[in-house]
Amino acid sequence: MADAGYRWVIVAAGGVMGCVAMGALFALPVLLTPMVAASGWSRAGISAAMTIAFLSMAAMAMIWGALSDRYGARPVVMAGAALFSVSLWAAGQAPSLLAFQVIFGVAVGGSVAAFFAPMMATVTGWFTTQRSLAVSLVSAGMGMAPVTMSPLAAWLVQTYDWRSVFAILAGIVAVVTLPLALLLKRPPMQTAMPGVDGPDDTMTVRGAVRSPQFIVLVATNFFCCATHSGPIFHTVSYAEICGIAALAAVSIYSVEGIAGMFGRIGFGVMGDRFGAKQVLVAGLLVQAFGALGYFFARDLGQFYAVAALFGFIYAGIMPLYAVLVRENFPMKMMGTIMGGTGMAGSLGMATGPVLGGWIFDRTGSYGGLYITCFGLGLAAFAVAMTFRPFARPLPEAALG
């Protein structure tokens, strides 16, 4: 019974750490204008640091995950949290744009990846029931970043320069995440239950990453994240082109964020009831049409309506990948496999800013972006339809 209660402590710790980590990472867009004004660096150059960070997250995801498989989540998350905090402070001390791009892009992006695959692997290992809800609650904590850490960064920059804000954020990360990482424990059951909770432990990592199940999940997550990264990054600019005032355009993100909170919980409940694959596939199809909806939006009310649907869907479906991984791969390799799917997602997220800018520069419109994202969303749906779970070994009792 103690284990049953403690699993929710793991969920709470993961949600809070994810909120602080994601909030610190996404403080960069909040600090962008003050950084341009104070440093004289170009807006494009500073923004490029975020793209580099996504690529660095992709490169490090499987490494952090594999380390957590070997040593457990606690030391890995603690090491990542310490490196993340130091890197944030160092980014604030960067003497040049190139140094900032390297420190923020490579070090900050690479270290923040330590929070996700190890954390999700640990959470899914603690749950045999209510698994979709559990990972959705952790994801919901990460989703709180835009309504907690981002406003905090905006408030701090009114009093302090951007370098000091990075130092303060580094301190917050250290004070919050390091103690919470101490709460992480290995799940009490380290192996799957044949015939009940996934394949047996004879599977190797090499066999897992070559399996059609892993390849399908990786491809699906890439196309899924490529579908929503462009709209997330460019919709404010598109709304301003449509004549919507800047502050009102920014509020579209708030609508997406609030809807996403409900989406994470809603999809978690539906995943437990109807199955993660079925709910994910349906969500991917709706996400494609949600991205296309922005193509037709012109006034603020229409943007809000599309943002509510789009935010609810894309935020809700993301935790389901972790559930599918846990249901199909042994616990001993959870971090590695989740790191692989996370790597694909980070690469997908990295495409959106570049793709949207390239399309706009050549067409003078964002319309082509939303049509392209619709196509990417259909691709994610089509690939996910091909997913077939591993055959479950029969329990020994059934074999007589």
N, C-alpha and C positions, 0 to 999 in steps of 0.2 A: 504493500500500500504506500510505503514511503516513496518507492520509485515512481508510482503512478502520480503522486503529487509533485515530485521533483521535476518531472518532465516539463511541467508548465513553467517552472523557474528557468529552465533552459530556453523555452520559447520567449519569455519576457526579456531575458538577457540578450538573446539574439535580436529581438526587435529594437531594443534601445541602442545596442551597438551599431546596428545597421542604420538607424536614424542618424546618429552622430557622424558615422563615417560617410554616408552618402551626402549628408548636409554639408560637411566640410569640403568634400570634393566639388559639389555643385555651388559652393560659394563663389567660384570663379566668375560665372556669368553676372552675379550680383556686384562683384568688384570690378568688372570689366571697364566701365566708364571712368571710375576714379583712377584706375591704373593707367589708362590712356592719358588722362589729363596730367597725372603726376609724373609719369615716366617718359612720356613722349613716344612710347612704343606703339606700333600699329595695332589697330583693333584685330586685324586678320592674324597678325603674329601671335598675339596673346591668345586668341581663340584657338589657334593651331595647337596650343598646349593641351587643350581638352581632347582633340582628336588623337594626339600622341598618347594621352592618358588611357583612352579606350583601347588603343593598340597594345599598350603595355599591360593593361588588365587582361587582355586576351592571351598575351604571351605567358603571363604568370599564373593564370587560373589553374591549369592542370598541375603546375609545380607545387603551389600551395596545397591543392587538394591531395596530391600524392604524399606530401609531408604529413598531412593530418591523418591519412590512412596509417602511416607508419608510427607516428609519435602521439597521435591524439589531437583533438582540436585545441585544448587549452594552451600548450606551449606554442603552437603555430599561430593562433590568433593573438596571443600576447606578443610574440615576435613581430607580427604584422602591425599590431597597434603601436608598438614602440617605434618601428621604422616609419610608419605613417605620420606619427606626431613629429618626429625629427624632420621628416621630409617637408611637411607643411611649414615648419619654422624656417627651414633652409630656403624654401621657395620665396618666402617673404624677404629674405636677405639677398636674393639674386641681383648681381650687379649689372646684368645685361639681359636682353630679350632671349638670346640663345641659352644663357644659363638658366633662365626661368623655364624655357621650354623643356630643357633636359631634366631639371629638378622636378618640376611639376608633372611633366608628361611621363617621364620614365620612373622616377622614384615614387611620387605620390600615386600615380596610376597603378604601378606595379604592386605597391604595398597595400593599397585598399582592397585588392583582390583577395587578400588573406582572410577577409571577413566573410566571404560569401560561400564558396564551395565547402570549406570546413564547417561553417555554421549550419548550412542546410543539411549536410551529411549527418551531422550529429543530431539535429532535430528529427530527421526522418528515422534515424535509428532508435530513438526513444519511443516511437509511436508505431503500434500495429493497428490501432483504430484511430479515427479522427486525424489521420495523417495529413489529408488535404487542408483541413482547417488549421492545423498546427503550422505548416509551412506558410499558409496564407497570412496568419497572424504575424509571423516573423517578417514577411514581405510588407505587411501593413505598417509595421514599425519603420521600415525603410521608407515607405511612402509618406511618413509624417515629416520627412526632412523639408519639403517645400513650405510647410506651414509652421515649422519650428526653427530650424537652423538657418534657412534662407532669410526670414525676417530678422533673426538675430544678427546675421552678417550685415544686413542693410542698416540696422540700428547702430551697430558698432562703427560703421564707416562714416556715419554722421559726426562722430566724435574723434575717431582715430584715423591715421593714414592707413593705406592698404597693407603696408608692411606690418604694422602693429596688429591689424586684424588677423593676418595669417598667424602671428605669434600667439594671439589669444585663442584662436581656433585650435592651434596645436596643443595648447594647455588644456583646453576642454576635452579634446580627444584623449589625452593621456589620463586625465583625472576620471573620466567616465568609463572608457573602454578597458583599461588595464585591470581595475578591480572586478569588473563584470566578467572578464575572461577567466578569472579564477573560479567562477561558478560552473564552468563547463566541465562535464564529466563524460567519459565514454559511456555509451548506452549499455544497459545491463545485459542485453542479448546481442552478441556480436555477429551471429550467423543467421541466415534466413532459415525458415522452417519449411522444408521441402513439401511441396504440394499445397502450401498455405500462403507463404509470404515470399515468393520469389524462387529463383533457381538455387541449387545447392552450391556449396563452396568449392566445387571442383573447377569452376570457371576461373581462368587466368585473366590478368589484365590485358595481355596481348590478344587473347581470344575475344575479350569484351570489346576492345576498341576496333576490332575487325568485324564485329558482328553487324548484321543488317539493322538490328534494333538501335545500336549506338549511332550508326551512320544516319539513320532516318531521324533520330532525335537531334543530332547535330545540325543536319540540313534544315530541319523544320525550325529550329531556334534561330538559325541565321536569317532565313527568309522572314520569320516572324518579327525579329528585331529590326531588320531592314525596312519592313513595312511601316513600323511606327516611329522610327528614329527621325525620318525626314519631316513628317508632320509635327512632331514634338519640337524640333529645332527651328522650323521655318514659319510656323503658323502665325506667330505674332507679327512677323514682317509682312506676311500675306494680308493679314487683317488691316494693317496700317495702309497698305497699298489700296485696299478696298475703302479707305476713307475713315476708318475707325481710329479714334484718338489713342495715343500710345498707352496711357494708363488703362483704358478700357480693353485694349488689345492684350495687355499683360494679364488682365483678369481672366482671360480664356484659359490660361494655365491653371489658375486657381480652381476653375470649374472642373478641368480634367483631373486635378489632384484630389478634390473632394469626391468626385465620382469614382476615382480609382480606389479610395479607401473602402467604399461600399463594394466595389468589384472584387477586391481581394477576399473579403469575408464571404461574399455571395458565391463566388466560384469555389471557395474552399468547401462550403457546405454542399454545393452541388456536386463537387468532385467526390466527396465521401458518399453521397447518395447514389449517384448515377455512374460513377467510374471516371477516373481522370482522363482516359483517352477520349471517351465520348464527349465530355464537356470541353476538352481542349480543341478537338476538331470543330465542334460547333462554334466555339469562340473565335477560332482563326477565320472562319468564313465570314462571321459578322464583322470582325476587325477589318477585313478587306473592304467591305462596303462602308465601314465607318471612315476609313481613309479617303475613299472616293467621295464621301459626303462633303468634305471640305472643298472639293472642286465646285460645288453648287452653292456654297455659303457666300453671302454678300453683306448682310447686316449683322449686328451684334447678337441679336436673338438667334439667328440661324447658326452663328458660330458657337454660341452657348449650347444649343441643342446637339450639334455634332460633337462638341467637346465632351458633353456628359456621356453620350454613348461610347465614344472612342476611348475616353479615360476609363470608364467602367470595364470595357472589354480588355484593353491591352494590359492594364494592371492586374486584372483578374486571372488571365490565362498564364502569366509568367510562373507563378509558384507550382503549377501543375507539372512542369517538366521535372522538378525535383521528385514529385510523387511517382511519376513513371520510372524514373531512374531507380528509386528505392524498390519498386515493385518488380523490377526486372534484372537487377544486378546484386551480387552479394554485398553485405555490409562492409566487408574487408576492403573494398575498392570504391566505396561511396564518394570519397573526396576526389579521387582521380576522375571518375566518370562525370561527376557534377562539374568538376573543373573543365572537362572537355566541352560539355554543353554550354557552360558559362563563357568559354573562349569563343565559341561560335556566336553567342549572343553579343559579346563585346565587338566582334568584327562586324556584325550586322549593324550595331549602333553607330559604328564609325563611318558607315557608308552614307548615312542620312545627310549630315551637314555638307559633305562634298558633293553628293548627287544633286541636292536641291540647288546649291550655288551654281553648279555647272549647267543645269537645265535653265535656271533663270538668266544666266549670262548669255545663253545662246538663243533664248526665245523671248526674253523680256517678260516672262510670266511664270507663275508657280503652277499653272494648270497641269503642265506635263509631269510635274513631281507627283501630284496626287493620283494621276492616271497610272504612272509607273508604280507607285506604292500599292495601288489596287491590284496590279498584276503580280507584284511580289507577294501580296497577301493571298491571292489565289494559289500561287506556287506553294506557300506554306501549308495551305489547306490540302492541296493535292498530295504533297509529300507526306503529311501527317496521316492521310487516309491509308497509306501503305504500311503503317506501323503494325506489326504483329507481335504480341508479347511472346516471350519464351514459353515453350511448353513446360507446364508444371510437373515435376516428378510426383508420382503417386505417394502418399504417406505410407509408411511401412505397414500400418495396420491394414490398409487397403490391398496390399500385396499378399496378405495372408501369411 
